[in-house]
């Protein structure tokens, strides 16, 4: 068996020189991008008070969270009462009995009922609990804690305070 010598390549493999050039260009671009800063932080102090007067912003004026909640509740209540008022007006107009006294009674009845129920609930909360007398014999440790709870909002949030 005759051993032949390995052939020596006379030219580089097809496309290899072109890929090496592209890889070098890509690496150079990445290194260049890493050298340039991408952000800047200004550590100069910000002035506390300027000379420019405040400018009114569009929309609702700034107010507390409670005032915002009450405002939204009033707007929702007013919008919810509109269909009922229109329906009542149409019924009275269609029947021909649009007497001012009847209208006043119809409009005041739900409001009066709501006020009466809210006052009843408020008075029930104010009612004091019965006085309790306990008689013990021997050493006794008595721990009395009062917890004040308030639940408010459309989505109920309960705050317990001792």
ABEGO torsion letter per residue (X at the ends): XBBBBBBBBABBBBGAAAAAAAAAAAAAAAAAAAABBABBBBABBBBABBABBBBBBBEBBBBBAAAAAAAAAAAAAAAAAAAAAAAAAAAAAAAGABBAAAAAAAAAAAAAAAAAAAAAAAAAAABBBBBBBBBBBEBBBBBBBBBBBBBBEABBBBBBBX
